[in-house]
């Protein structure tokens, strides 16, 4: 169950609906981009705890989460990644 | 010693923070749409042990369950608890759950109160008791609203246990935003799980019509209704937000068209509209009071620095289903969780940074009105760490008296590490509470950090002790983790550092008595226990007083004074019974058992000693446990129960070996090991005569308390027999015990 610790990885979370900038403070400095009825949140995530915190914010707002993805695979991080499927 | 150290001051006050509003489902209101197809789905079917309503925020889960409960309560008792983060402390959770069940089910006897026995005994004693009670009585159900607010940990585990062990006559019903971590797969495989999920909770066009046109009389055309359902995908909160926005609008069709064509997220679109629909005063009330979990008029007056909030709240609650009354008298309310969250976002947007000031005001209001837990939460939310720390330090004893260790530790977790590590008052609390939970490593860490600070001899602390240094000596003496020598040294230091007028003085006396006792210095121990027994009651320290009397009895026993031994044991027993702490004071049944065995009443002594061992085992302090095991082994030996005696001796040996300095216990255990052993006459699993009598009674309808009356035994004794029967038969409930006994031909 315990995933590998993510360190300073860039994540991209996509939720349905075009969200106003005012939600920005809930997503601690993530960039918000609104495209075609979706909002893409992009930013650096310190660790798993922060990632789950972001997902929880999305849940609390009743938003629909469409996808979560690590956006880049920096050389430092690539060694730690493992698919847990 | 933790069994005594666990409760430091008064026990006769009602448990703090039993929030009765958590036990009220929100009242169903006229505007609500009765969703018959879903109520039909939730109809109890034979064998369904768990019903789960799992869907995102704003899906109408709570409303559905509140309606369901209203109808269902005519058929069977249905308890209700609205969960929140505080329930991650299993003592908080089970105090509320048992109170909720008692309210709808007055016959339900739950002999042990979670706030008195603590988290460690909940799984071992409180839950098996509850399962037996539920088995004895008829049908019942319990609704746990907002199950997702429980994190991974003992509370969630205990509910998993309940689902697995509860009788088929009991049904657990939970609402949750995320898949609950309960044994779903197994229940599903056995057809014991009922699930209602998001797709079913979405409003159909017909239901939307019922809400918007019949209930709220908005007079929308079918096309507009269809458009709203399409745009919100039937999401109930979205539809209701639309309804609130539509209220004051003249051209509703134009609004719906605009809504349908807007690419903004529906929530964004609607929150603006909903707020605009109210006058500025109500807008301010909604936005600024959103920082509080529960609202009442005076609290809102304080938050908004105004008067008349109570009338505003009741006006708002009449027209807005997102403000839910929490009691019948319209005093307390809460916002629908999703709506509250949207308001907080809007507050930050319109008045950036104001939330901090609002939390500060909420902190001051709760502090002044005695709702300490909420005051602490708001202080932490506001980042007022000094104020939060002082309040925790001043009140930690009250919280630990009702066994809310996890609550206090969770507060400490919220401090930045550097703040915590530089605060003597907080490190003192951390060291005490960790020790009480037998978390030795955390306790040691806190004490090590404390020793690095200056000014530890400066005092007094907000909890009334003379200094951090005095408090640490008292702690190390009270809970010495198996080190009799170190405990003794610290007891001497504590009696020099602490002032006799400190609320901790009886604890110091008791610890000093313990230090002497386990070094075998019984004569020296006696006056310290006598002082603790006399001073304890004045400070409401019933466990300290009861335990001190128990040791006075055992000291008389060591001197061969059987009469004095009996007198003190009976005083101790009376005291803890009168004060309702008999289930946790492990030394009292120990002393009474020892006194009975000294007068040859071995059969009566044995269950008391068993009870004592069970209690002390759960507290994780090796000296106390080994002591009880020694006395139990002696009586079992005299009763010729050789196997049971051997196993008690073996456990005592292992326990003593885990102690850095076991004091006189080494000698006592060695003496038992040297005593001659005979071969067992009885098999290990065989039931004694008394146990067979209790077992026969268990087949009938009587509760443990009634059986005790019938057999002229105390309730505790019957309880010990029952536990022992379960253990020997390898079962966990009364029904299983009877079944197994029938299989074995014991009945």
Contacts between the chains, C-beta under 8 A, distances in Angstrom:
chain1	res1	chain2	res2	distance
A	17	B	264	7.7
A	17	B	265	3.3
A	17	B	266	6.6
A	17	B	267	7.4
A	17	B	268	7.9
A	18	B	263	5.3
A	18	B	264	5.4
A	18	B	265	5.5
A	18	B	268	7.8
A	19	B	265	5.0
A	19	B	268	6.5
A	20	B	264	6.8
A	20	B	265	7.2
A	20	B	268	4.4
A	20	B	349	8.0
A	22	B	268	7.8
A	22	B	345	5.9
A	22	B	346	7.2
A	22	B	348	7.2
A	22	B	349	3.8
A	23	B	345	5.9
A	25	B	345	7.9
A	25	B	348	5.4
A	26	B	345	6.4
A	34	B	263	7.9
A	37	B	263	6.3
A	39	B	265	7.3
A	59	B	56	7.0
A	59	B	57	6.8
A	59	B	177	5.8
A	59	B	178	7.2
A	60	B	57	6.4
A	60	B	337	7.4
A	60	B	338	7.3
A	60	B	341	4.9
A	61	B	57	7.3
A	61	B	267	6.9
A	61	B	338	7.3
A	61	B	341	6.0
A	61	B	342	7.1
A	61	B	345	7.6
A	62	B	56	5.4
A	62	B	57	3.9
A	62	B	58	4.5
A	62	B	235	7.3
A	62	B	237	6.1
A	62	B	267	7.0
A	62	B	338	5.0
A	63	B	265	7.6
A	63	B	267	7.8
A	64	B	56	7.5
